Amino acid sequence: MASSTSFLNGGLPLFPSQRLLALAQQLRCYKAPASSLDDNVEQIIQEVAGEVVQNPEKFRPKRAAVLICLFEGDAGNLRVILTKRALRMTTHSGEVSLPGGKAEEGDKDDGDTATREAKEEIGLDPSLVNVVTVLEPFLSNHLLRVVPVIGILHDRKAFKPKPNPAEVDAMFDAPLEMFIKDENRMAEEREMMGEKYLLHFFDYETEDKKYLIWGLTAGILIRAASVVYQRPPAFPEQSPKYEFLRDGNKITVTH
């Protein structure tokens, strides 16, 4: 299987524009802040969630990665590839998401997971993607550790989308900058463990189709846009910030 080109190890792949090259160099220097979602914590989470671990020393926590695949649009703006999940999917059916999924044994890193899943879902050849950095992990409501992987599509014309109908109903792209603008956006206040946070919703319309981008995907894209454009969103983000503390058999979740 073709592998993605990693820019993390010092490679200097060709990019179609100076802007994308500069972006790759910028993101290569990005270091995600330390996260409390380490493997030991994930094992504790899953034990508390009721999963029985027969061999703790061989336990592999559930881990996933999503691909934030960026390219330069016709107007010169940065755009990100998104999908609408098939209605037949058992989780998050019909929702907008980033290509990605759970890690498999053959994946050497999060970049491998994200690009492999993108190939399975939308036919994106990993060799067309330069993986430049990863962001700090997010925690899904299914207690899945999700690592956002930022990649740059260096040959847009060579990408011939082939959405997998078993997983994807539609594929589209949206301007990345919209996720730090206070436009076509709403938020709902939610509460967990006595702490309040905001759940963000973005409306987007393209080719007479309307999409709602919300939840974990919106949160990841807000963070990605903030890192790429090097400025905070023009609205209160108030994202959940998880810290896990073991106290006997209990988990304390704070934001």
Secondary structure, 3 states (H helix, E strand, C coil): CCCCEECCCCCCCCCCCHHHHHHHHHHHCCCCCCCCCCHHHHHHHHHHCCCCCCCHHHCCCCEEEEEEEEEECCCCCEEEEEEEECCCCCCCCCCEECCEEECCCCCCCHHHHHHHHHHHHHCCCHHHEEEEEECCCEECCCCCEEEEEEEEECCHHHCCCCCCCCCEEEEEEEEHHHHHCCCCEEEEEEEECCEEEEEEEEEEEECCEEEEEEHHHHHHHHHHHHHHHCCCCCCCCCCCCCEEEEECCEEEEEC
